[in-house]
């Protein structure tokens, strides 16, 4: 459920303000451009985290295979939401 605080449109803001990409798509307070920006930032953050992990460049202990799978699944959901938004209209 969104917290309706749309001031912060960084990837961290998207991750903390919304539980899922669908919450962003369903937020009627956001324009399609704002939704796209949030989803693109979220995707970039997830892609960066997954890439860093795969290259052994994470700043902490390596993540578990389960966490890596969760991040990959989340990245797929964000990508799907972006596709839906891009094909809307």
For each residue, the residues with C-beta under 8 A, 3 or more apart:
1: 19 23
2: 17 18 19 23 24 27
3: 16 17
4: 27 29
5: 8 13 17
6: 9 17 27 29 30 34
7: 13
8: 5 12 13 17
9: 6 13 14 34 37 38 41
10: 13 14 41
11: 14 15 41 42 44 45
12: 8 15 16 45
13: 5 7 8 9 10 16 17 38
14: 9 10 11 17 18 24 38 39 41 42 45
15: 11 12 18 42 45
16: 3 12 13
17: 2 3 5 6 8 13 14
18: 2 14 15 21 23 24 27 38
19: 1 2 23
20: 23 24 77
21: 18 24 25 39 42 77 78 80 81 82
22: 25 26 77 81
23: 1 2 18 19 20 26 27
24: 2 14 18 20 21 27 30 35 38 39 42 81
25: 21 22 35 81 84 85
26: 22 23
27: 2 4 6 18 23 24 30 35
28:
29: 4 6
30: 6 24 27 34 35 38
31: 34 35
32: 35 36 85 88
33: 36 37
34: 6 9 30 31 37 38
35: 24 25 27 30 31 32 38 39 85
36: 32 33 39 40 82 85 86
37: 9 33 34 40 41
38: 9 13 14 18 24 30 34 35 41 42
39: 14 21 24 35 36 42 43 78 81 82 85
40: 36 37 43 44 82
41: 9 10 11 14 37 38 44 45
42: 11 14 15 21 24 38 39 45 46 78
43: 39 40 46 47 75 78 79 82
44: 11 40 41 47 48
45: 11 12 14 15 41 42 48 49
46: 42 43 49 50 71 74 75 78
47: 43 44 50 51 75
48: 44 45 51 52
49: 45 46 52 53 58 71
50: 46 47 53 54 68 71 72 75
51: 47 48 54 55 57
52: 48 49 55 57 58 59
53: 49 50 56 57 58 62 63 68 71
54: 50 51
55: 51 52
56: 53 62
57: 51 52 53
58: 49 52 53 61 62 63
59: 52
60:
61: 58
62: 53 56 58
63: 53 58 67 68 71
64: 67 68
65: 68 69
66: 69 70
67: 63 64 70 71
68: 50 53 63 64 65 71 72
69: 65 66 72 73
70: 66 67 73 74
71: 46 49 50 53 63 67 68 74 75
72: 50 68 69 75 76
73: 69 70 76 77
74: 46 70 71 77 78
75: 43 46 47 50 71 72 78 79
76: 72 73 79 80
77: 20 21 22 73 74 80 81
78: 21 39 42 43 46 74 75 81 82
79: 43 75 76 82 83
80: 21 76 77 83 84
81: 21 22 24 25 39 77 78 84 85
82: 21 36 39 40 43 78 79 85 86
83: 79 80 86 87
84: 25 80 81 87 88
85: 25 32 35 36 39 81 82 88
86: 36 82 83
87: 83 84
88: 32 84 85
89:
